[in-house]
């Protein structure tokens, strides 16, 4: 068994055995634990789960979206990425301009009422099509506020300026690799009220030793079944990209969690996943002609040897 994948499977088992029942913002209900850490050795293979298929195309397009400083779902939709749709859609259906059927509590209702689910899917498809084709509509309803990309690339200062945190940290890795300040933060208390979803992965720090680049993420809140597999792969990919640009070898990805939770309506899916035997991890292949992390496009990031078990679907709590 891959030690990397076992880190994640042990998290599932730990929360199932030791977690506490907690209510949550979405009304779904969770089993939760506070404070947990996983370590992934990036030399052992790229840590994309094999006990269920994780769509790597979504991982890389979302990360590139963050790195561009983009906060509008139009880019994601143009790359067939629907990860952030629900938050933008909620903004649309709760606006005075929306005149369609009532979508109140659409997340939970679409799971329980088949007729409503079909109605919801119809409205969502129309919304997505309009975001892609209508730039004015996208600017108004596809915008998610000052989320990750904005904070990484254009942090607003008290004097009215901005800081490109990601660019600055890459430069610092090159010039002062022994620094203990190689940090990017996405958590801005001033901006939290205006964000569609306040940052779950709030801060990450790089560490250079013996020619290797490691990254530690602090994640305040993590949906263990749906969200965390994406976060592991995303920050592992970011570490590989920055290591390549800085002439370093990828070291470890360390994932530190605050509130790590399993939604009650994911228990059967987790039981199925834990019954499966992990397979060999894939290998990451980055376009060797790309020298800057800011120049990557989706086609420049590929996996080799990814042969996972089938995907396991589960509802998203919004």
C-alpha positions as CSV (number, residue, x, y, z in Angstrom):
1,X,0.0,0.0,0.0
2,X,1.2,3.5,-0.8
3,X,2.2,5.3,2.3
4,X,0.9,8.5,0.7
5,X,-2.6,7.2,0.1
6,X,-2.6,5.5,3.5
7,X,-2.2,8.9,5.1
8,X,-5.6,9.9,3.7
9,X,-7.3,6.6,4.4
10,X,-6.0,6.8,8.0
11,X,-7.7,10.2,8.3
12,X,-11.0,8.7,7.2
13,X,-10.7,5.9,9.8
14,X,-9.6,8.3,12.6
15,X,-12.6,10.6,12.2
16,X,-15.0,7.8,11.8
17,X,-13.7,6.2,15.1
18,X,-13.0,9.4,17.1
19,X,-15.0,12.2,15.6
20,X,-17.7,14.1,17.4
21,X,-21.1,14.8,16.0
22,X,-21.4,18.5,15.1
23,X,-24.0,20.6,13.3
24,X,-22.7,22.9,10.6
25,X,-23.5,26.0,8.5
26,X,-25.1,23.9,5.7
27,X,-27.6,22.1,8.0
28,X,-26.3,18.7,6.8
29,X,-24.5,17.5,9.9
30,X,-21.0,16.2,10.3
31,X,-18.7,14.0,12.2
32,X,-15.7,16.2,13.1
33,X,-12.3,16.2,14.7
34,X,-10.1,19.2,15.5
35,X,-6.4,19.2,14.6
36,X,-4.9,16.5,12.3
37,X,-1.8,16.3,10.2
38,X,-0.8,14.2,7.1
39,X,2.6,14.1,5.4
40,X,3.0,13.2,1.8
41,X,6.5,12.3,0.4
42,X,6.3,13.7,-3.2
43,X,9.2,11.4,-4.3
44,X,6.9,8.4,-3.9
45,X,4.5,9.5,-6.6
46,X,1.9,12.2,-7.1
47,X,-0.6,12.0,-4.3
48,X,-3.8,11.7,-6.3
49,X,-6.1,9.1,-4.7
50,X,-6.4,5.7,-6.4
51,X,-9.2,4.3,-4.2
52,X,-11.6,6.5,-6.1
53,X,-11.0,8.5,-9.3
54,X,-10.3,12.2,-8.6
55,X,-10.7,14.3,-11.8
56,X,-7.2,15.8,-12.2
57,X,-8.4,18.1,-15.0
58,X,-10.4,19.9,-12.4
59,X,-7.5,20.1,-9.9
60,X,-5.1,21.7,-12.4
61,X,-7.6,24.1,-13.9
62,X,-8.7,25.3,-10.5
63,X,-5.1,25.8,-9.4
64,X,-4.2,27.7,-12.6
65,X,-7.3,29.8,-12.0
66,X,-6.0,30.7,-8.5
67,X,-2.5,31.4,-9.8
68,X,-3.9,33.8,-12.5
69,X,-5.5,35.8,-9.7
70,X,-8.9,35.1,-11.2
71,X,-12.1,35.0,-9.1
72,X,-14.7,34.6,-11.7
73,X,-16.1,31.2,-12.6
74,X,-16.2,32.0,-16.3
75,X,-12.6,30.7,-16.8
76,X,-13.5,27.5,-14.9
77,X,-16.6,26.9,-17.0
78,X,-14.6,27.4,-20.2
79,X,-12.4,24.5,-19.0
80,X,-15.4,22.3,-18.0
81,X,-14.8,22.8,-14.3
82,X,-17.9,23.1,-12.2
83,X,-16.3,23.1,-8.7
84,X,-17.4,26.6,-7.8
85,X,-20.8,26.8,-9.6
86,X,-23.0,26.4,-6.5
87,X,-21.8,29.5,-4.8
88,X,-22.2,31.7,-7.8
89,X,-25.5,30.1,-8.7
90,X,-26.8,30.9,-5.1
91,X,-25.9,34.5,-5.6
92,X,-27.9,34.6,-8.9
93,X,-31.1,32.8,-7.6
94,X,-31.2,35.0,-4.5
95,X,-30.8,38.2,-6.6
96,X,-33.8,40.5,-7.4
97,X,-33.2,39.9,-11.2
98,X,-33.9,36.2,-10.9
99,X,-37.4,35.3,-12.0
100,X,-37.3,31.5,-12.3
101,X,-38.7,28.9,-9.8
102,X,-37.9,29.2,-6.1
103,X,-34.5,27.7,-5.4
104,X,-34.5,28.4,-1.7
105,X,-32.3,25.8,0.1
106,X,-31.6,24.3,-3.3
107,X,-28.6,22.3,-2.1
108,X,-30.5,20.1,0.3
109,X,-33.8,20.1,-1.6
110,X,-32.2,18.9,-4.8
111,X,-31.0,15.8,-2.9
112,X,-34.4,14.9,-1.5
113,X,-36.9,15.9,-4.2
114,X,-36.5,14.4,-7.7
115,X,-38.7,16.9,-9.4
116,X,-37.0,19.8,-7.8
117,X,-33.6,18.3,-8.7
118,X,-34.5,18.2,-12.4
119,X,-35.7,21.8,-12.1
120,X,-32.5,22.8,-10.3
121,X,-30.3,21.2,-13.0
122,X,-32.2,23.0,-15.7
123,X,-31.7,26.3,-14.1
124,X,-28.1,25.6,-13.4
125,X,-27.4,24.7,-17.0
126,X,-29.0,27.9,-18.2
127,X,-27.0,29.8,-15.7
128,X,-23.7,28.2,-16.8
129,X,-24.4,28.8,-20.5
130,X,-25.1,32.5,-19.8
131,X,-21.9,32.9,-17.7
132,X,-19.9,31.6,-20.6
133,X,-21.6,33.5,-23.4
134,X,-22.5,36.8,-21.6
135,X,-19.4,38.7,-20.2
136,X,-21.6,41.3,-18.6
137,X,-23.7,38.7,-16.8
138,X,-20.5,36.9,-15.8
139,X,-19.0,40.0,-14.3
140,X,-22.1,40.5,-12.1
141,X,-23.0,36.9,-11.2
142,X,-19.9,34.8,-11.9
143,X,-17.7,36.8,-9.5
144,X,-17.0,35.2,-6.1
145,X,-15.4,38.1,-4.3
146,X,-11.8,38.3,-2.9
147,X,-11.2,34.6,-2.7
148,X,-7.9,32.7,-3.2
149,X,-6.7,34.1,-6.5
150,X,-7.2,37.7,-5.4
151,X,-5.5,37.2,-2.0
152,X,-2.6,35.3,-3.6
153,X,-1.9,37.7,-6.4
154,X,-3.4,41.1,-5.3
155,X,-3.6,41.4,-1.6
156,X,-5.0,44.8,-0.7
157,X,-3.0,46.9,1.8
158,X,-4.1,49.5,4.3
159,X,-2.4,52.2,2.1
160,X,-4.3,51.3,-1.0
161,X,-1.6,49.2,-2.7
162,X,-1.5,45.5,-3.5
163,X,0.9,42.7,-2.8
164,X,1.6,39.8,-5.2
165,X,2.2,37.2,-2.5
166,X,2.8,34.3,-4.8
167,X,5.3,36.1,-7.0
168,X,7.1,37.4,-3.9
169,X,7.3,34.1,-2.2
170,X,8.8,32.5,-5.3
171,X,11.4,35.2,-5.5
172,X,12.2,34.7,-1.8
173,X,12.6,31.0,-2.2
174,X,15.3,31.8,-4.8
175,X,17.1,34.5,-2.9
176,X,16.6,33.6,0.8
177,X,15.8,29.8,0.8
178,X,16.5,29.5,4.5
179,X,13.9,32.1,5.4
180,X,11.2,31.2,7.8
181,X,8.9,33.7,6.2
182,X,8.0,31.9,3.0
183,X,4.3,32.3,3.6
184,X,1.2,33.0,1.5
185,X,-2.0,33.9,3.3
186,X,-5.5,33.8,1.9
187,X,-7.3,34.8,5.2
188,X,-8.1,38.5,5.2
189,X,-10.5,39.3,8.1
190,X,-11.7,42.5,6.3
191,X,-12.7,40.6,3.2
192,X,-14.3,37.5,4.8
193,X,-17.8,39.0,4.9
194,X,-17.8,39.7,1.1
195,X,-16.4,36.3,0.0
196,X,-18.7,33.6,-1.5
197,X,-16.9,31.1,0.7
198,X,-14.2,32.3,3.2
199,X,-10.9,30.5,2.5
200,X,-10.8,27.0,3.8
201,X,-7.1,26.6,3.0
202,X,-6.0,29.7,4.8
203,X,-2.2,29.8,4.7
204,X,0.7,27.9,3.3
205,X,4.4,28.0,4.0
206,X,7.4,26.7,2.0
207,X,10.6,25.2,3.5
208,X,13.9,24.5,1.7
209,X,16.5,22.0,2.9
210,X,19.0,19.8,1.1
211,X,17.9,21.0,-2.3
212,X,14.2,20.1,-1.7
213,X,11.2,22.3,-1.5
214,X,8.4,21.3,0.9
215,X,5.1,23.0,1.5
216,X,2.8,23.0,4.6
217,X,-0.8,24.0,4.3
218,X,-3.0,25.0,7.2
219,X,-6.6,24.3,6.4
220,X,-9.2,25.7,8.8
221,X,-12.0,23.5,7.5
222,X,-12.0,20.4,5.4
223,X,-14.7,18.3,3.8
224,X,-12.7,15.0,4.0
225,X,-14.5,13.0,1.4
226,X,-15.0,15.6,-1.4
227,X,-12.7,18.5,-0.7
228,X,-9.5,17.3,0.9
229,X,-8.5,14.9,-2.0
230,X,-8.5,18.0,-4.3
231,X,-6.6,20.1,-1.8
232,X,-3.8,17.4,-1.4
233,X,-3.4,17.2,-5.2
234,X,-3.6,20.9,-5.7
235,X,-0.9,21.9,-3.2
236,X,1.3,18.9,-4.3
237,X,1.0,20.3,-7.8
238,X,1.8,23.8,-6.7
239,X,4.9,22.5,-4.9
240,X,6.1,20.6,-8.0
241,X,5.7,23.7,-10.2
242,X,7.5,26.1,-7.8
243,X,10.3,23.6,-7.2
244,X,10.8,23.3,-10.9
245,X,11.0,27.0,-11.4
246,X,13.4,27.4,-8.5
247,X,15.7,24.5,-9.5
248,X,14.7,22.4,-6.5
249,X,13.4,18.9,-6.0
250,X,9.9,18.4,-4.6
251,X,10.1,17.3,-1.0
252,X,7.1,16.9,1.3
253,X,3.5,18.2,1.3
254,X,2.4,18.6,4.9
255,X,-1.3,19.0,5.4
256,X,-2.5,20.4,8.7
257,X,-6.2,20.5,9.3
258,X,-8.3,22.5,11.8
259,X,-12.0,21.2,11.6
260,X,-11.7,18.0,9.6
261,X,-15.2,16.7,9.0
262,X,-17.2,14.0,7.3
263,X,-20.7,15.0,6.2
264,X,-23.3,12.6,7.4
265,X,-24.6,12.0,3.9
266,X,-21.1,10.8,2.8
267,X,-20.9,7.8,5.1
268,X,-21.9,5.1,2.6
269,X,-19.4,6.5,0.0
270,X,-16.6,6.4,2.6
271,X,-17.4,2.8,3.5
272,X,-17.1,1.9,-0.1
273,X,-13.8,3.7,-0.6
274,X,-12.3,2.1,2.5
275,X,-13.2,-1.4,1.1
276,X,-10.9,-0.8,-1.9
277,X,-7.2,-1.6,-2.2
278,X,-5.0,1.4,-3.2
279,X,-3.1,1.2,-6.4
280,X,0.2,2.6,-7.6
281,X,0.4,6.4,-7.6
282,X,0.7,8.3,-10.9
283,X,3.7,10.4,-11.9
284,X,3.4,14.1,-12.7
285,X,4.7,15.4,-16.0
286,X,5.2,19.2,-16.4
287,X,6.1,20.8,-19.8
288,X,9.9,21.2,-19.6
289,X,9.7,24.3,-21.8
290,X,7.7,26.3,-19.2
291,X,10.1,28.3,-16.9
292,X,7.6,30.3,-14.9
293,X,4.6,29.0,-12.9
294,X,2.5,31.8,-14.3
295,X,2.9,30.6,-17.9
296,X,1.4,27.2,-17.5
297,X,-1.8,26.3,-19.3
298,X,-3.9,23.2,-18.7
299,X,-2.3,21.2,-21.5
300,X,1.2,21.7,-19.9
301,X,0.3,19.6,-16.9
302,X,-0.2,15.9,-17.3
303,X,-0.3,12.7,-15.3
304,X,1.2,9.3,-16.3
305,X,0.1,5.9,-15.0
306,X,-3.1,7.0,-13.3
307,X,-5.3,3.9,-13.1
308,X,-7.7,4.4,-10.1
309,X,-10.8,2.7,-9.0
310,X,-14.1,4.3,-10.3
311,X,-15.3,7.6,-9.1
312,X,-17.7,7.8,-6.1
313,X,-20.3,10.5,-6.3
314,X,-21.5,12.4,-3.3
315,X,-23.6,15.6,-2.8
316,X,-21.8,18.9,-2.1
317,X,-22.9,20.8,1.0
318,X,-23.3,24.5,0.1
